[in-house]
Amino acid sequence: MIPLVKVGLPSKEILMPRLEEILYSGMIGEGEAVYEFERQFQKKFEVNNSIAMSSGTGALHSALVLAGVKRGDEVITTSMTAEPTNIAILQVGATPVFADVDVNSGNLDPTSIQDKISHKTRAIVVVHYAGIPVRLNEITDIAKQFNISLIEDCAHALGSKYQGKGVGNFGDFGIFSFQAIKHMTTVDGGVLSFKDERRLRDAKKFRWFGLEKGVPRTEIDITSVGYKYNMHNIAATIGLAQLNEIDNRIAKHVDNGRFFDKNIGAISGLSVPTFDQVAEPSYWLYTIFSEDSENIEKSLSEIGVQASKLHRPNHFHSIFKEYAGDLPQLDEYYRKMIHIPCGWWVDLAIREKIVEVLKKG
């Protein structure tokens, strides 16, 4: 079966010597490997102010706290995402307010965001769903107009660009995930980015119990709560090896995605996502819209290709039901959508076969 998502790692010959070296170095916690990973990640993805984290979810929790979100505040967010996006909002005691999505992409709709703003709104969390950048021009204008923090969840979108600039650079905060099945994995891990470089000290303290690394414990006075959200040297070593080949991996996602845009978009009865002309998706997943998504899943399964809706809208869960509201565009999007694989493991023959089966109806 050709899977919808897949773990991608460097070859044993490249990765294992590096891992053996760090495992027996005597320094496997947070250290120089983490700081070198931060420097190289910043350089490659042009995210200037950023720190490595233990997970994307930890990075999102950090972003919410650093944005000043507190108990009783509201955070405008999407239900069409992996559940950790909104669990993090509950972690800080805030209320998730679900805005509707653009039915053509699954991303938050700017008009719905503006309609949901109240005097309690402290932040907006946008998810670049399946690697497609949200309508950033409109959404950043809304955030500035109402003086609300904008947080970009880039977990699906490593390598995606908007107006030639990488995602994670537009909001006040951005988060990236290196969980097992993302474009790039460190087994688990993440990055937190922030527009204001003055937040660096606060961010580093938050990821390490409120303590400052490099300062003797006997000289520290903890003034705020922090968590154990730091990346360790083993994850960073995997990340450093990954950075050497991530460009090629993302390029394969993009090439397959553009092939499907052209060929599936031309099939009668099917449609594909649309997005801003200045957006350059990195296609973590590929989405097809159909009046019979179940039949697509069945037809592709017969040729050994997995297809799935993958995520369940968060407001279907009991923990989020009280925040659901009316989301007609999301309902329509979810009814018609189905994801198919478009990653580096989908070769030319497989993608041609997928299109051939879809053409048969």
N, C-alpha and C positions, 0 to 999 in steps of 0.2 A: 504494500500500500504506500503510495506517495503521500506523506503526511502534510497536514495543513501548516504545521510549524515544526521546526527541527533545531536541535542543538548544533551549533557550529563552533568548532575548536580548531586551533592550529594543529599541524601534524605532530605526532609523538616526538619526532626527531627534533623539532623546534621547541616544543613546550616542556617535555619531561626533564631535560637537563636544567632548565631554568627553575623548575619546581624543586628538583632535588637540591639545587644550590641554596634556594631560600629556606627550604624546610630544615636544613641542617646548618643554617647560618647562625642560629642562636637568637635571631630576631624575626619572629613570625607575626608579631602584633603590628600596630601602626608604626611605620618607620619610613625610611628613605624610599623604598619601593612605592609606597603610597604617594609620596610627594612627587616622585618622578612621573608616576601615572597621571597625577593632576596636571603637571606641566605639559605633558605630551597630549593629553586629552584637550586641554585648553588651546594648544597650538593647532591641532588637527581640526577641531570643530569651532574654533574662533569664539569660544565661550570664555571671556577674559576673567571674570570673577567667579570662581567655582571651587568646590571642595568635594572630595570623594566620600561616599557614604556607604553604609552597610546594605542599603536597599533603596530602590526608588520610592517605596512607601515611607521609609524614614526620611528621605529627602523632602517628600511632600508634607509630612507632619512638621518638619523643620520650617519649611516655607510658610506654612499657615501661622505658626507661632511667631516667626520673625516679621510677618506682615501685620501682626497685632491682633489676630483673630482670637477672640475670647468667648467664654461661655455666654450664651444669649445672643451672639452675633449671628448674622446670616451670611452664607457663602453660596453664590450662584454657581451651579455646576451642571453636569450632564448625567443622565441616567444610563446613557449608552457608552459604557466603559467597564473595565474590570472593577470589581467591587472595592479594592483598596483605595481607589480615588476618593470614594465617599466615606469609607470607614475612617480615613484620616481626619475628615471634617468632624465626625462624631467624637474622635479622640480628643479634640480640643474643646469639646462641649458646645460647638456651634451647630446651627441648623442648616442642613443642605436644602437649597431651594432649586428644584429641578426646572431648568429652562428647556424649551423644545429644541429640536434639532432641525437642521437643513435637510429636507428629505432626499436631496440629491447627493449628500456626502456622509451623513450621520454625525457631522460636527455641529456644535452649538450654533443656533441661529442668532445673529446679532439683534434682530428686532425683538425676539423673545427675551434675550438677556436684558435689554433695556426695560421691557415691560415688567420684569421681575424685581427691579431695583427698588429698595425701600430705605427708610432711614436707618435700618439695622444692617444693611449690606456692608460688609467689611472687605470682601474679596470676591473675585471671579476666578474660577478654575476652568480652564479650557483644556480639552484633550484633543490632540491631533490624531484623530481616530484612524487606525489602519495605516498610518503614515502620511495621511493627507493633512496639510496645514489648514487650520481654521481660517476664517476670513479676518485675518489679523488687522488689516487697515481699519475696518469698521469697529472691531472689538477694542483695539487699543484706543481709538478715539472715544468710545463710550467710557472706558475705564478712566481716561484723563478728564473727561467732562464731569464725571461724578466723583473724582478724586478717590477711586477705589483701586486697591491693589490687584494686579493681574498676575496670575500664576499659570505658567504653561506646563502642562503634563505632556512631556515628550517621550513617554515610555514606548510608544509605537513608532516613533518618528526620528530615530537617530539618522542623521544625514539629510533629512528633509530641509528644504530652503524656501524662503519667501522673500521676494525682491532681491534674490542673490545672497541673502544672509541666512545663516543657519537658524532653525527654530531654537527656542530657549533664550534668544537675545532680545525679544520684543517685550516680554512682560517684566514686571518687577522681580519675579523669580521664575526659574525654570527647573524642571527635574527630569532626569534621565534614569532609565532602568537597565541593568545588566543581568536581569533574571534569566533563568536557563534558556528560554526559547526566544529571546529578543534577537535583533540584528547581531548584537555582540553580547556575549555573556562573560561574566567573571564567576560563574556558578550562582552567585547572588551579589548584588552591589548596585550602586547608583551614584549620581552626581547631583549636587545642588548648585545652581548658578543664581546670581543676584546682580541686579543692575548697579546698585550702590556699593562701591568697593568698601565703604565704611562699615558694612555689615559683616566683613570677613571675621573679625574677632568674635562677634556674637555668634556667628554660625559655627565657628570652630569650638567654642565653649559649649554650645547646645549639643553638638555631636559627641561630647565627652563629659557627661555628668555635670556640666557647668564649670569644669576645670579647664585651665590653660595648659596645653602640652608644653614641656620645656621649662616650666616653672616649678621649683621644688614644692612638694605637697605641704611642707611645713610653713610655706610663705603665702599660701593661697587662701583667699576668703571667697567662698562660693556665695554669689549674690542672686542667682536665678537657677531654676530647675534645668537640668540637662539630661540627656539620655545616652545610652551606649550605641551610637549610630555610626561609629567610625569604621572605615574600611581597614582590613588587615593586609599585611604584606603578601600573603598567599594569593588573595583575590587580585591584588594590584599586579602581581607578577603575571597572572593569567591575562589581565587587562593589557599589560604592556606588550605581550606577545600578540594579542588580538589586534591592537592598533596597527601593527605592521601589515595586516592584510584586510582590514575592515573596508578599505576603499573598494577593493575588488568584489567583496561580498555584497556591499550595498549596490554597486554597479549592476550586479546580476539581478537583484530585486527590481531595480529601476528598469532595466532592459526588458524583463518579463512583463512588468506592469505596463509599460508603453506598448508592447506587443499586444497585450490583452485589450488595452484601450482602443487600439486600432481595429482589431479583428473581432472581438466580442461585441464591441459597440456597434458593429455593422450588421449583426445578426438580428433578423426580424423577431420581435417579441422579447428581446432582451435589451437592457440598458446598463450603463456603467456610471460610476460617480463622475460628477463635474465639480470643478473647483476654480478658484481665481487663476487668471492667466499668469500671474506672477508667482504662483505656487509651484514648487517642484517636489512632489511626494517621493518618499523612499520606499513606499509599497511594502510595508511589513506583511500585510495581507492583501488579497485582491477581492473586491466586492462586485457581485453581479446582482442586478435587480430583475425579478421575474414574477409573473403571476402564479408560477408553480415552482417555488424554490425547492420543495420536497422532491420533485421529479428530477431536478438538476442534481441534487445530492445522490439520488438513487442511480441515475445514469452514469455519473462519474465514478461511483463506487464500483460499478460493474467493470470498469477498466482499471481499477486499482488506484483511484485518485480520491483522496478524502476531501469532502466539502462539509461545511458546518456554519451555523450562525455564531458559534464560539462563545460569545458573551450573552448573558441574560440581562436585560435592562434592570438596573439596580432597584427600581421602584416595585419590581415584582417580588422582592424579598420582604419578609415580614418586618425586618428592622427599619426599612425605608418607606413602608407603605403610607405612613401618616404624612409623608412629605410629597406624595406622588403628584397630585394635581392633574390637570388635563394636558396631555401631551399627544395631540392628534398626529403631528408630523412624525414623531418617533414611532407611534403605533404603525403608521404606514410604512416607514422605513424598515422596521423590524419584520413586518409581514412579508415584504418583497425581497429582502436581502438574503444572500448566501455568500459565504467566503470560500475562495478556492486558494490553493497554494500558489505563490509566485516567487518563492525565495531562491536562493543560490542552488538548491538541490533540484530545481525544475529545469531540466535541460531542453534543448531545442526540440527533440522528438516528443517529449512529454507535452510541452505547451502546444505543439501542433495537434497532438492527439486530443487534447482538451477542447480545442476550438472545433475540431472535426465532429466530436460527439455533440457539442452544443448546437452545431449547425443542423444536426438531424432532428432536433426538437424533442 
